[in-house]
Amino acid sequence: MSKANAACPYFFYKENMPRPKIKRILKFEPDVTYFKPRGVPMRYLEEVEIKPDEVEALKLHDVDGLPQTEAAEKMGISQPTFARILNRAYRKVAQALIQGRAIKLDFVPPSSEGKKDE
């Protein structure tokens, strides 16, 4: 930290903070949340976790056949952000297939999000 920044710790803190994540619009609710290689007990498998936004991106682009720009609009994010999410999902799926790992879809039902205990 430079001498000028030493007097203002807020400047250093703000300078190194990541940008806040934009809330994504997620509509897909998978029926199945786990996949694993057949015949291999779970205790021997490593796991790859695919996040909800990555599952949504895969569905919109590869299952629904939407171009990235339209899929990004549906998720409420920019196309470059959508491309990064999709790339992460592809990498995780490929890693699971090639290395024989289990795939866990990290899914939280919308009905339980943001609810307080009553």
C-alpha angles and dihedrals in degrees: 000000000000124000091254092053094044090072091054112046090175089066091056092046094049092044092060099040118112118235115265114263115251111234110251125220105238119182104157118099111189119218092210123043102180137056127177139170111273117252097017116110114234092240089068096048131090115216134232114202118210113199123226094254090052091051090048091050092050091049096048096044105033105025101032092034096226120159114247093254093055093042090050090052091052089053093045095239137108122271094246090053090048090051091052092049091048092048091052090051093049091049092051094047091048091048091052094048096045098040097037097243129155118252118223118191104214097218130167114187111242090233091066097045117103095358121134122216110266 
